[in-house]
Amino acid sequence: MSIQFSELAAHVAADGQVSDAEIANLRRLGWSNGKITRDEAEAIFELNRQLAERSPEWVDFFVEAIGEFVLNGTEPRGYVSEEEADWLVGALDKDGRLESMAELELLVRVLERAQNVPDKLKHYTLGQIEKAVLTGTGPTRDGGELSDTHITSAECKLVRRVIFASGGYGPASVSRYDAEMLYRLKDATLDEANAPEWKDLFVKGVGNYLMGFARPNAQLSRERKLELEHFVADNSVLLGRFFGQMAKSAPQLRSCFDELLGKKPDGPGDFDRMADGEAITDDERRWLDSEIEANGHVDELDRALLDFVAAELG
């Protein structure tokens, strides 16, 4: 961290206010070497805790700067390491709770921009979103309000962004963890005046989990991404080894190679697996039964979900 950045951060912290000009200077000094360092990220977090008010300009800077450090501070870019996830959760949990909407927006944006993040960060983000929806109050970054009495349109937008985030449990794919959160939100707010879009989000979200098709290799782990980058950077590899490694790394490519060589596929193709994905398994059926039975009756949203699934399955 440069001396100028440190002095400017100390000045902002002293009066608990930050002007647009000071944000511009922090941005210029922070990116002077092309990246945000950990010292700078920690200083920015401390400033966020001490600010009396957080303008939209500050939130944009905070989310961009901390997101840049977490996502692109180490190779491969676009992935969050276990160490970076631990640091981020520790920084957010320093006082036992999220301090501001800026921090909540940061979590959502990291999942949206990431190729993949450690499970601990996925779980933490879902937990914070659930807490914000059930107990949060005040304005959100995208407009609208958090409410601790019902689910608002702004809260629906936050939930939708997280469960379909590329860095979550699969790009545009709802996991069981996501679906269970949707059910907990539904049961906790059954009799409230929720936003009209909540019903559609619940039905489509849980329905996506029950009938969705997700490629098992849709997300590369950070470790596997590093292996592939190191492999590509190795100029001494033979062409045959390159194609062999690529075929092992991506099953869909291997099937293309097999077709070129006149080989028939050994197992079901993507269309067969997609068809299987649309069918509800016994395990998914048992899970759905247990969720419906949890509050003792089939409520309006349960019925809407069952009708949706029945219509989709014909």
Secondary structure as UniProt FT lines:
FT   HELIX           3..15
FT   HELIX           20..30
FT   TURN            31..33
FT   HELIX           38..50
FT   HELIX           56..72
FT   TURN            77..78
FT   HELIX           82..92
FT   TURN            93..95
FT   HELIX           101..113
FT   HELIX           119..135
FT   STRAND          138..139
FT   TURN            141..142
FT   STRAND          145..146
FT   HELIX           153..163
FT   TURN            166..169
FT   TURN            171..172
FT   HELIX           176..188
FT   TURN            189..191
FT   HELIX           196..211
FT   TURN            216..217
FT   HELIX           222..233
FT   TURN            235..236
FT   HELIX           239..249
FT   HELIX           251..260
FT   TURN            261..262
FT   HELIX           270..278
FT   HELIX           282..293
FT   TURN            294..296
FT   HELIX           300..313
//
